[in-house]
Amino acid sequence: MSKTDRILEALMGGDELTAKQMKSRFSVGNPAEVVRQLRFQGFAVYTNARTNSKGETKNFYRLGTPSRAVVAAGYRALAQAA
């Protein structure tokens, strides 16, 4: 199983991961590239920023369901490319 597959499995299981967690848990060198690959494969990977009590902001990646507007925009883009 590839690193991308393992991250996808974790996201499908409901985990929310930071880039740092992806690096440490899955030995990924470039977490942003893994997220990009998953998005190009059609998975709706969302980024949520959270600020803790110390004022530090961290980005968490999660798997979600795209809105109808996003799906419609994708179909419009495909239609224009053809």
ChimeraX commands (.cxc) that place a marker at each C-alpha (Angstrom):
marker #1 position 0.00,0.00,0.00 radius 0.5
marker #1 position 1.41,3.39,-1.00 radius 0.5
marker #1 position 1.74,6.35,1.35 radius 0.5
marker #1 position -1.02,8.14,-0.53 radius 0.5
marker #1 position -3.31,5.14,-0.08 radius 0.5
marker #1 position -2.55,5.00,3.64 radius 0.5
marker #1 position -3.33,8.71,4.05 radius 0.5
marker #1 position -6.56,8.28,2.07 radius 0.5
marker #1 position -7.53,5.37,4.29 radius 0.5
marker #1 position -6.93,7.48,7.40 radius 0.5
marker #1 position -8.99,10.36,5.98 radius 0.5
marker #1 position -11.79,7.98,4.99 radius 0.5
marker #1 position -11.75,6.68,8.55 radius 0.5
marker #1 position -12.58,10.17,9.80 radius 0.5
marker #1 position -9.12,11.36,10.80 radius 0.5
marker #1 position -8.20,15.01,10.39 radius 0.5
marker #1 position -4.48,15.36,9.71 radius 0.5
marker #1 position -2.03,18.24,9.71 radius 0.5
marker #1 position 0.93,18.31,7.33 radius 0.5
marker #1 position 3.20,17.58,10.29 radius 0.5
marker #1 position 1.15,14.51,11.22 radius 0.5
marker #1 position 1.33,13.24,7.63 radius 0.5
marker #1 position 5.10,13.61,7.70 radius 0.5
marker #1 position 5.55,11.81,11.00 radius 0.5
marker #1 position 2.88,9.07,10.74 radius 0.5
marker #1 position 3.26,8.22,7.06 radius 0.5
marker #1 position 6.83,9.41,6.27 radius 0.5
marker #1 position 5.58,11.74,3.56 radius 0.5
marker #1 position 8.10,14.27,2.31 radius 0.5
marker #1 position 5.61,16.68,0.73 radius 0.5
marker #1 position 2.10,16.49,2.25 radius 0.5
marker #1 position 0.77,19.23,-0.04 radius 0.5
marker #1 position 1.63,17.08,-3.07 radius 0.5
marker #1 position -0.19,14.09,-1.58 radius 0.5
marker #1 position -3.29,16.23,-1.00 radius 0.5
marker #1 position -3.03,17.56,-4.57 radius 0.5
marker #1 position -2.85,14.01,-5.94 radius 0.5
marker #1 position -5.90,12.97,-3.93 radius 0.5
marker #1 position -7.85,15.98,-5.19 radius 0.5
marker #1 position -6.90,15.18,-8.80 radius 0.5
marker #1 position -8.16,11.62,-8.21 radius 0.5
marker #1 position -11.55,13.13,-7.38 radius 0.5
marker #1 position -11.52,13.09,-3.59 radius 0.5
marker #1 position -12.89,16.17,-1.83 radius 0.5
marker #1 position -10.06,16.98,0.58 radius 0.5
marker #1 position -10.83,20.13,2.55 radius 0.5
marker #1 position -8.47,22.30,4.57 radius 0.5
marker #1 position -9.74,23.75,7.85 radius 0.5
marker #1 position -7.72,26.28,9.84 radius 0.5
marker #1 position -7.99,26.20,13.62 radius 0.5
marker #1 position -6.51,28.63,16.12 radius 0.5
marker #1 position -5.66,27.37,19.59 radius 0.5
marker #1 position -5.72,29.34,22.87 radius 0.5
marker #1 position -2.12,30.50,22.28 radius 0.5
marker #1 position -3.08,32.11,18.97 radius 0.5
marker #1 position -1.31,29.49,16.84 radius 0.5
marker #1 position -3.14,28.52,13.65 radius 0.5
marker #1 position -2.87,25.00,12.22 radius 0.5
marker #1 position -4.37,23.62,9.02 radius 0.5
marker #1 position -6.16,20.30,9.20 radius 0.5
marker #1 position -7.01,18.20,6.15 radius 0.5
marker #1 position -10.23,16.18,6.11 radius 0.5
marker #1 position -12.28,14.25,3.59 radius 0.5
marker #1 position -15.71,15.68,2.86 radius 0.5
marker #1 position -18.56,15.77,0.40 radius 0.5
marker #1 position -18.42,18.44,-2.31 radius 0.5
marker #1 position -21.31,20.84,-2.69 radius 0.5
marker #1 position -23.47,20.83,-5.81 radius 0.5
marker #1 position -21.85,24.11,-6.87 radius 0.5
marker #1 position -18.38,22.52,-6.85 radius 0.5
marker #1 position -19.54,19.53,-8.87 radius 0.5
marker #1 position -21.29,21.82,-11.35 radius 0.5
marker #1 position -18.14,23.94,-11.72 radius 0.5
marker #1 position -16.12,20.81,-12.46 radius 0.5
marker #1 position -18.52,19.76,-15.20 radius 0.5
marker #1 position -18.45,23.26,-16.69 radius 0.5
marker #1 position -14.65,23.20,-16.74 radius 0.5
marker #1 position -14.66,19.80,-18.47 radius 0.5
marker #1 position -17.18,21.02,-21.05 radius 0.5
marker #1 position -15.04,24.08,-21.88 radius 0.5
marker #1 position -11.92,21.96,-22.27 radius 0.5
marker #1 position -13.60,19.68,-24.83 radius 0.5
marker link #1:1,2 radius 0.2
marker link #1:2,3 radius 0.2
marker link #1:3,4 radius 0.2
marker link #1:4,5 radius 0.2
marker link #1:5,6 radius 0.2
marker link #1:6,7 radius 0.2
marker link #1:7,8 radius 0.2
marker link #1:8,9 radius 0.2
marker link #1:9,10 radius 0.2
marker link #1:10,11 radius 0.2
marker link #1:11,12 radius 0.2
marker link #1:12,13 radius 0.2
marker link #1:13,14 radius 0.2
marker link #1:14,15 radius 0.2
marker link #1:15,16 radius 0.2
marker link #1:16,17 radius 0.2
marker link #1:17,18 radius 0.2
marker link #1:18,19 radius 0.2
marker link #1:19,20 radius 0.2
marker link #1:20,21 radius 0.2
marker link #1:21,22 radius 0.2
marker link #1:22,23 radius 0.2
marker link #1:23,24 radius 0.2
marker link #1:24,25 radius 0.2
marker link #1:25,26 radius 0.2
marker link #1:26,27 radius 0.2
marker link #1:27,28 radius 0.2
marker link #1:28,29 radius 0.2
marker link #1:29,30 radius 0.2
marker link #1:30,31 radius 0.2
marker link #1:31,32 radius 0.2
marker link #1:32,33 radius 0.2
marker link #1:33,34 radius 0.2
marker link #1:34,35 radius 0.2
marker link #1:35,36 radius 0.2
marker link #1:36,37 radius 0.2
marker link #1:37,38 radius 0.2
marker link #1:38,39 radius 0.2
marker link #1:39,40 radius 0.2
marker link #1:40,41 radius 0.2
marker link #1:41,42 radius 0.2
marker link #1:42,43 radius 0.2
marker link #1:43,44 radius 0.2
marker link #1:44,45 radius 0.2
marker link #1:45,46 radius 0.2
marker link #1:46,47 radius 0.2
marker link #1:47,48 radius 0.2
marker link #1:48,49 radius 0.2
marker link #1:49,50 radius 0.2
marker link #1:50,51 radius 0.2
marker link #1:51,52 radius 0.2
marker link #1:52,53 radius 0.2
marker link #1:53,54 radius 0.2
marker link #1:54,55 radius 0.2
marker link #1:55,56 radius 0.2
marker link #1:56,57 radius 0.2
marker link #1:57,58 radius 0.2
marker link #1:58,59 radius 0.2
marker link #1:59,60 radius 0.2
marker link #1:60,61 radius 0.2
marker link #1:61,62 radius 0.2
marker link #1:62,63 radius 0.2
marker link #1:63,64 radius 0.2
marker link #1:64,65 radius 0.2
marker link #1:65,66 radius 0.2
marker link #1:66,67 radius 0.2
marker link #1:67,68 radius 0.2
marker link #1:68,69 radius 0.2
marker link #1:69,70 radius 0.2
marker link #1:70,71 radius 0.2
marker link #1:71,72 radius 0.2
marker link #1:72,73 radius 0.2
marker link #1:73,74 radius 0.2
marker link #1:74,75 radius 0.2
marker link #1:75,76 radius 0.2
marker link #1:76,77 radius 0.2
marker link #1:77,78 radius 0.2
marker link #1:78,79 radius 0.2
marker link #1:79,80 radius 0.2
marker link #1:80,81 radius 0.2
marker link #1:81,82 radius 0.2
view
